[in-house]
Each structure stands twice: as C-alpha cells, then as structure tokens.
Amino acid sequence: RRKLRTDVAAAFPNLSAEQLTEFIPNKEELNVIKIYSHKGEAVTVYVNNRNPILFEIEKALYPTVYMLWVYPDLLPAFSTWPPVLQKLAGGADLMLPGVVVPSSGFPQVERGTLCAVTLLGNRAPVAVAVATMSTAEMLAAGMKGKGFAVLHTYMDHLWEYGDKSYPPTLAPLVTDCAEKENAEDEEEMEGKEPVISFSTDPLQHVDVGDLSLKERDSCVIPMGKEELNENRAAETAGDADAETAHSLLVLFFFPAEQMDALFNQCFFHALKCKVKKSDLPLLTSTFLRSHMFSCCPAGQQLDIKKSSYKKFSKFLQCMQHQKILQVKELNKGVESIVEVDWKHPDVKAFAVPEGFSSGSAAQDSKSEDREQVYHAPEIIPLYGVSTKMIPLFQESGHRKGSILSSSEVRNIIINYVKTNELVDETNKNFVKVNAILCDCLLDKSEQDEISNLKWDDLLSRCLERLQPLHQVTFFGQEPIVRKGNIEPIDITIAQRSSNKKVTIIKNLELYGLDPQCVANILQQKVQASATITPVPGTKDRVQVQIQGNQIHHLAKMLLEEYQLPRKYIQGLEKAPKLGRKK
C-alpha cells in the first residue's frame, strides 16, 4: 500500500498529500485484481469501495473514470460532443474533428500525455486516453487525424466491474472573460429566456438538419441555415426560431431526456387505453411489447438503452415509487404488474395524443397480442466457478462465483494446459493430468488410474463440474442471469373424467410468453375450451389447460410462429399419430 501511494504520487503529482491519503486510505480494504484484455495484455486493477480506481498496464498507472469523477481536474481535459461517447464506448479512438476547441485554447500537452475526455457542458470525464500528438501538432494538422488513443471509457467492461454509477454533472470552469461578459449582459438578459452557451472555436461547426452551431463571442447560438438579420427580424419570429432551435438542440445533445419523455408518454397511454383490470397480473415484458410499443408515435421507436433508466425494470421501479402501479416477481426472475392505480392524478391527467383513439384502442386491446410480433428470447448457457474448481481458474484471475461462457471456459483451459506444458509430447490429442487437474476433474476412484485425458473429455469434465447458469435476454430488455439450466416449456397430456384428454402447458412465462395470451390464441385456433389454472404444489405459477390433444397445433405455434428452438420444448413426441386415409 505504501509503494502504491508512492507510485500514485509520482504518476499524478497534482494530488496533494491529503488527497493521496483520502484516495488510498490506510485502513480501508483495497483489493488487487489481475485481468486480461481482449488483446491478451495482463492488467492489474486496484479496487476501493467496490469501484476500480486505478489500472496498471506494463508498470504504468492509469486512473479510472470513478477516480476522475472525484478528482476531475487530475488530468488535462479535452471535450467532445455527446453523440461521440457511444463510438468511444464501442472501442473507437477520438479523432480530432470530434474535439471541441475552446476559446481559451487547448491545454498544452505533449505526445504520449495522459488526458481525460469530457462531454461538452460537463467536466466529469467519460474516458481516459493518451494523446497521439502534441497540442501544437494538433493545430498544425488542421484538427484532422487521430488525436487520442482511448484506453478506458464510461460504460466499458472496467466500468461495469464497479457500481455502474452515472457520471456526475460538473459545471464547466468559467473564465474571467466570460464572467465579465455575463456581468455586463446581466441587465440585458433580464426577463428573457436564458441562452444555452458552450465554449467553442470557429474551427468547430456541427450541422444537425437545419440546425447549425456557430461561434460568436465564446458562445454557441442556435440558428437556421439562413442567418437572421437582427436589425430586421421581428421579435416574435426571433422567439419562434429560438424555441425551435432550442428543441432541436435538446434533441441532439440530450437524447436520454427525449427517450425518457417518450417512455413516459407510451407508459401512460398504455395504462389509460390498453390495459384493463382483468389483464392483471400482466408480465412486464408483455406490457412493454404488446401495449407500450403500440402506443409509440409513428416515426419513433422505444429503446430503453437510450434512456436514462437503461433497464425497463428500473423504469417500472420509478413508476412504482410514484405509486402508479405495483410490480412483483411472481415467478423466479420474471416480474409482473399486479396492481394499477387508474385514479392516480398522473394517469387521469394524461391526454391521448392526436391520431390515437382511446375508444378504438380499448376495442383493439384483445387482438393486440395476436398482432404484436413475438420475439423469442436469446438464451445462452453460462457457468459459474465452483469452490472445487477455484485452483484451476484462479491463475486466469477468476474467483468463486465468476460467470463464464463455454467459449471462455474453453480458452481458459487451453491456456492453462499450454502455460503449464501439459500437452502430451507423444500424442497431442492427450493432456497430462497434473495435481490440480487431478483434484478438480477426477473422482477419487480415478485418481490412481488416469494420467492422461483427451481434450474433449477434459473440457466436458470441466463444464460438468462448474455451476450451471443461463442468461436470458428478452427483446428490448437487459440480459437476466439465473441459476441452473432453464426449464423447458413442459407439454403433457392428462386424462379427465369420461375418458376425456386435456393438454397442459407449463413454464411459458420463463420464455416471455403470457399464459393468458397463449390460451386465447389456442382457444380460437382449435375451437376448444382453454383455461388458466394454478400449478399444483407451487405459489403464483400458472399453467394453460386446453381440451383434447392439441400438441400438433401447439408445436406449430411455438416452433413456426414463435420461432422457439425445439430443445426448449418438452413433450412434442406425445402428439397423436395421424391415421392414413383409406
């Protein structure tokens, strides 16, 4: 810890002794983790209070965004436009045309200087990068070419290892010149709408449709492509243009706020016109897919990842906090809306947008489920490192409970075998069993008999001894990781009184299917009675029961219409055999 404090002080001389002690405390827990990047580079990560604060590559220390949010002025900062963040998080480097040149000029840096990247209007850094050229070279190049090699960004895997908090809002530092101008213009601005100002340079010019942002006296003024002559423009026309430009500016620079507003509109619209009390409990995935999506205005699309909530469950938690509805987890990992307060002031005050008819929407609510396209969830088997397998995986930086895909497990095993030179020299199809492989993969009765394993046998034994998990990703929602293997949709045939048969379907909710919706569709297709009944011996789980052996119709619906993989459906072999026509 003392050595780390010395290294940090040398790497970041701007930190005072008090800040250094606060940053690396003497008594609080400080964890050191070793991970590997996609390029295979070994990275040492220092974690404090569950957040990574530093990472080290080839004996060089770099701060994470979590550290920079506490000390935003630790590194020289360069600003970029908010839409560029998505490209940086996707792995792109920062090009000079995307860098905003402030009126006060760039900070003076040399090639190889560690820098922070911020978004226009907020000092909180969103990326850590290394300058590929000096400040003088950037200006001499006409602000063209690659300016910064990005090492780490907000929303990357290193950020996800922490508490996944959002960047704080830190106001930009105001220059003395700007303060004087603001003081002189204070009287003129009184009673008028405030102007959104950003620090830019004549080199910077961004067009968004009919909106252009141009430099004028250290602030950006929104205007149309045809510039207005202030002496001739009428006051009312100026106000209208300012309002239009302001809305375009918000749409461009604050897409999260726009998406939040769209989600709120579709949410209240769906509650007011689509959902009825008889529909409850209603799967949250069905509510989003079958009700909210249909309330989205033409030309717009709901995307929870572009909102400030990032997850639909968080959006519903916010609505639940406002006591508009109540959400419960009726099945493990599957949430449902169980109660809605239609008398809530926000619901009553919501006005249906023009172009939508509340009456026709209510009439179409029954057929809405059929009209909406069902998207089968993406299901990925995962594996958790168990206690017994820790010795085999700890060399790769994993610990108990680490979640891995089958390909990651395969790569870790292959690297372990090659690193420890366990490939059989006489036959490369075999792997020599060392003490760790023996303890982890062999039964006690096998430990004295087996000295070599085939590659396939080695990998299959490893997967068998890891904890089974699975990841389910529903359309428009964040992935959900659950323990164990996913239960298949279970189809059985039962015999009732008078030798009548019924088809029973269970576990539809696990695949994002609403049992009531499936029952209604089956009932109309086969013209037979279908009901929803509780699953015996369970709490809050239901099953669909329909008269007769309807497996043929059910198989066609699940496999062809819903595109569910056959391996996730159990009982299709019980379909009645079709007799030959004579």
N, C-alpha and C positions, 0 to 999 in steps of 0.2 A: 504493500500500500504506500509506503514511503517512497519507494522507487517510482511508482506510478505518479505520485504527486510531483516528484522532481521532473519526470518526463513531460507531464502536462504543463508545468510551469515553463519548461524550455520550448515546448511546441506553441504555447499560447501566452506570450509574455504580457499581453494586455490584462490578464487576470490578476487581480490583487490578491494578497495573502488571505484576506478574509473570504473572498470569493472562492479561492482554491480550497480552503478548509470546508466551506459550505458545499462545494461541488464534490469533493472526495472526503466525506466525514471520517472521523477516527473510529467510531463505534458502530455505525450502521452497517448492515450487511451489504457487501459488494461481491457480486458473482462474476466469474470469468467463464465465458463460453467460447468454444472453438467450433467454427462452422466452415463450410466450403462453398465458394461461389460457383455459378454455372461454368465458369472457366476453369474450375479446379483449384483456385487460389485459396490458401488457408487464411482465414480471417479470425482474429481474436476480438471478441465483443465483451465490453465491460457493462454490467447491468447494475443499476442502483434504483431501489424502489420500483422494481419490476419494469423499468424502462431502460433500454440500451442508451448509454450516454456517450460512449466512445467506441470506435472500432479501429483496429490496428492491422495494417497490411504492409508486409515487408519492413517491420520495425518503424513504420510511420503512423502517427496517431491522427485520427480524424474525428471531429465531433458529429454526433447525430443531430437530426432536427429537434429531438427532445431537448438536447443541451442548448441548442441555439435559440430555442423559444424562451429559455431562461436568461441567456446572455446574447441577445440579438445583435449586438454590436461587436461580437468577438472577432468576426472576420469581415474583410471588405465586401460590401454587398453590391450586387448588380440586379436591376429589376427587369422583369419581363411581363408580357401580357398574360392575364389569367388563362385564356384558352391554351397557352403553350404548356401549362402544367401537365395536362393529360399526355402530351407527347413525351415529356421528360420522364413521367412515371412509367411510360411504356418502354423506356430504355434508350431514348434518343439523347444526343448531346445538344447543348444550347448553341444555336447558330447566332452570329452577330446581328442579322436582320431582325431577330426577335428580341434584342436587348434594347430597352428604353434608355435613351441618352438624356440625363438630367441637365437642366440649365446650368447647374453649378459644376458640371463636368463629372467624368468618371473618377473613382478613386484610383490613385496611382498604384498599379501592380506590375509585377514582372512575370515573365513566362514561368509557369510552374507554381505560382502563388495559389494557396488555398483560398477559395472565395465562397460566399453564400449567395444563393439566388432567391430573390423575393418576388412577390407579385405586386403589380402596380397598386399603390394605395395602402399597402400593409407591409410593415417592416419585419414581420415574422418570417424567417427563412423557410423555404419549402424544398431546398435542395442544397447539397454540398458538391462543389465542383472545383476542378483545377484549371486555371487559365492556360490556354494553349498559346497565347501571345501576350505581350505587354500592352499596357494602355496605349502607348504611342503607336505600336504596330496595328492595334485595332482601328484607330482613327486613320492611320495612313492607308489601311486597306479599304477605306470607304465603308466600314462596318459591313463587310462581306466575308463569308467563310465561317469556319468553326471557331467559336470564341472560348468555349469551356467544355472540358470533358467531365461529364457528370458521374459522380461516384455513388451517390445515395440520395433518395428523394422521399418526400412525404408520400405515403401510400405504397411504398415498395415492401419487400419481404422483411427487411430490417425494421421498418416502422411497424409492421404487423406483429412483430415479436413483443412490442410494448403494449400499452393500454389502448392503442389505436385512437388517441385523442386527436381533435382537430387543431389546426394552427390557431393561436390566439390572434386577436385583432389589435395590432400595434400601430398607432398613428405614425405617419412619416415625420421625420425631423423637419421642422420648418426653418428655413434660412432667415437671416436677419433682414435681407432684402424683401423677402415675401412678407415678413411681419410688418415692415414699414408700409408696404403697399396695401396690406389688409387694413392697417390703421387709417390710412388716408381715404380708402374707399368705404370705410365702415358707414359713414353717413349716407353715401350714395346707395348703398346696398340695403338700407333700412326699408322694410316693408316690401322688398322684392324677394323672389324665390332665390335660394342660395344656388350658386353655380358650382357644379362638381369640377374640381380642379386637380390636374395631375401634372407632375413635373416632367416635361419632355424637351425635345430639341427639334429644330427644323428638319433634321435628317429623318425623324420618325414620322411616318404617315401611314395610317391604317384606314382602310375602307371597309365598311360593312353595309352592303346595299347602297342606300342613298346617304348613309352617314359617313362623314369624314371627321377625323380628329386632327386639328392643325394647331401648330404652336402660335401662341400670341401672349407675350409678356408673361412667360413662365406658367401659363395655364392652358388647358385644353378646352376649347369652346366648341360644342356640337353645332353643326350647321349642315344645310343641304349642299348638293354639288354646285348649285348656282349660289354664290355668296350674296347675302343680302346687303344692300347699301343702308347703313344705319340711319343716314340722314333722310332717306326716302321711305323706309319701311314703316308701315303703320304699327302702332303699339300692339294692337290686337293680333295682327299677323305674326309679330315677333313672339308673342306669348304662345301662340299655337305651334309655331315652329320649335320653340324651346321645349314645349311639352312633348311633341312628337320625338324630337331628338333625345330627350331625357329618357323616354320609354325605350327607344332603341338602344341607348347606352346601357340601361339596366338589363335589357335582354341579352346584350353581348357580354357584359362584364360580370353579371350576376345570374348565370343560368340556374343555379341552385334555387334562388328565390322564385324564379319563374316556374320551375318544376314543382316546388312546394305549393305554390298557388294553384297549379293545375291539379295536383293531387287533392287539395282541399276541395276544389270545385267538384271533381268527379266523385269524391267521397260523399259529400252532402247530397249531390244529385242522385247517387245510387241509393242512399238511405231513404230519400224522400219519394223516389219514383219506382225503384226496382225491388227493394227488399220488403217483405211482409213478415208479420209476426209468425205466421205459420211456417216460414222458411227456416226459423231458428230451431236448433243450433245450426250455424252455417260455417262451413270451412272457410278460413281466411283466404286460402288460395282460390276457392270458388268465388268468393266475394270480389277479389281483385280481377280474376279472369273473366267471369261471366257477368258482372254487374258494373264495376268501375270502368273497365275497358270500353264498354258500350256507351258510356257517358262521356267519353273523350271527344272534344270537338274535332271536326274534320280538319285534316292537315296537321294535327298534333298527335303526339304519342307519349304515353306514360312510360317513364323509365326511372325506377326507384333509385338506381345508382347515380343518376344525375341530380337527385335531390339532396338536401342536407341530411336527410334521415339515413340514406344508404341501404336500409333494410325496411321491408314492409312491416315487419313486426314492431320496429321502433316507431313507425308512423302510427300504428294502431295503439301502441302504449301511450303515445301523446294524446290520442283521442280518448283513451280510457281515463287518463289523468284528468281530462276535462269533463268526465262523467257523461260522455255521449253514448258510449257502449261499454260492454264488458266482454273480455276475451279470456277463455280458459283453455287449458291443454287437456282435452277430453281423452285423447289417445297420446301415447308417448311420442313426443316430438311433433305432434300435429295439433295446431291451435284452431279453435272455432270461436265464432262470435255467438255468445249465448244470450245476450240481452242488449236491447237498443232503447234509448230514451228518445222517442219521437217527439216528446213535448219539450225537449231541450231548446232554449232560445235560439241557438245557432242553427239548428235543424229547421225550426219554424220560420226563421228569418231568411233562409236561403231561397233565392228566386231562381227558378229553372231558366237557363239561358235560352235566348231566342233560337228557334229552329228545332227545339225539343218540345214534345207534347207530353205533359205529365200523365194525361189520361191514356194516350196510346202506349206510353212506356209501361204503365201498370198493366195494360192488357197484354202486352207482349212479354211480360216477365216470365210466364210459364214456358213459352217457346224459346226463351233466350238461351237456356242451357244447351238446347239442340243446335242453335245457330252458331254458338261460340265454338271455335276450334280448340279441341283439347290437345295440349302439348304433353307428351309423355315425359316424365322426369328423367333426368340423367342420373344413373346410379353407378357409382364407382366403388368397388371393394377396396377397403383400406386395412391397414394392420397397425396395431399398437405394440410397442416394445414391452414385453412382459418381464417380470423380475428375473426369471431364469435366463432370458436372452440378453440381459444387460451387458455381460462381458463381451459378447460378440459385436455389439453395436456401439459401445462406448468409445472405441477408437475413432469412429466417424463423427463424434460429437453428439450422439443421441443418448437419451436417458429414458428411464421408465416412463411410459405413457406417451412417448414421441409417436406421432402418427405419420405413417409412410404409405406410399402406393406400392404396388407389386413391382413396378419397374425400379423404384428407388431401393427396395429391398434387394432386388437382383444386383443392382450396381454396387451396393454396399458389400454384399457377399463376395462379388467378383474382385473388388478392390482389396478386401481383407485377405482373400486367398493369394492374390498376386503380391501384396505387400509382405506377407509372411512366407512367401515362396513355398506354397503348399501344393502347387501343381505337380502331379506325379511325372517325373522325368522320363520314365519308360513308356507311359501311356497317358497322354494329355487329356484323355476323356475322364480321368480319375483325379480326385483330390485327396491328399493325405490328411488324415484326421489328427489334429493336434489336441492338446489338453482342453482348450476352450471349446472346440467343435465337439469333442467327446462329451463334455459336461452338458452342453446346450442341446445337442441334436440326437444323442444316442440314449436308448434305455439302458438300465443297469445290466440287463442280461446280454446286451450287445456290446458293451464297452470292452470286453476282453476278446471279442471275436472279430470286430470290424476295424480295419485300419485304413481303408480307402472307401470313398463314396463317389458314385458317378455325379456329374454336375447336376443332372435333372433330379436325382434323388436328394442331393444336398439342398437344392433350392426348395423342393417340395416339403422336405422335413422342416426347413426353416419357417416356411409360411404356415405350416400346421401348428407350430409351437408359438406363433405370435397371436396376440389377442385380435379376434376378428372384429372389424368395424365396417361401416359403409357410409358413403356420402351421397345424399340425395339433393339434387338441385331442381327445384320446380321453376317453371317458366316465369321470368320476371322477379325472382326472389334470390336471396343469398343461399349458398350451399348450407345444408344441415348435416352434421356428422352424428351418427348414432352408433351405439354399441351393438355387437353381434351382427349376424347376417340378416338382411332384410327378409321378412316373412313374405312368401309368395301370396298372390291372390288365391284363396282356397275355395274350390268349387266342389261341392258334394251333392249327392242325391240321397234324399231321405224318403221313407215311406210313411204315409199317414193313414188314417182310418179309411176303410173301404178300398184298400189296396191302391190309394192314390199316391203319386210321386210328386215331390217338390224339389226344386233346385235351390240350394243355399249358397250364397256368395259372401265371403268374409274378406277383411283386410283391404277393402277398396280405398279407405282413407289414406293408407300409407303411400298410395300412388297418386294422391291428389284428386281422386275421384269422389264425388259427392254421392253417397249411397242412395239418397232420395232421387237424385237426378238419374242415376242408372236404373233404378226401379221404374221411374216414369217412362223412360225410353223403352225398356224391355216390355213393359205392360202394353204400350202402343204397338210395338212390333209384332208380338206374338198373340195379342188379344187375350191375355190371361191375367188373373189377379196377382198383383205383386204388393208385398208389404215389407215394412221395416220392423225388425224385432231385435231385442237386446241379445247379445251373445251370451249364452249360458256360462256362469262362473266368472264373468268379468264385469268391471264397472265402466259405465259410459262408453261401451263399444256396441256397435250395431251391425246387423247383417241383413242382406236382401234375401227375401224368400219369395219365389215365384212358382206358380202351379205348373206341374209337368216337368219333363226332362228337356230343358231349354239350352243345353250345352252347345248345340250347333249354332244357335243364334248368338249366344254369349261369346263363343270363340270368334265368330265373325266380327262382332263389335269390338272386342278387346284387341284382337290381332290386326285386323284390317283397318277399322275406323280409328281406333285409339293408338295404333302402332306400338303396342306394348310388346316387348320381347317374350317369346314363348317360355323362356326359362323362368320368368317371374309369374307364371300362371300354373297352378297345380290342380289337376283333376279333369283336364280336357279329354283324357282317354276314356272317360265314363260316358261319352256321348253315345246315344242309341245308334245301332248299326242300321244303315239304310237298306231295306229289302229290295231285291230285284223285281222289276215289273215283268209280269208274265204276258 
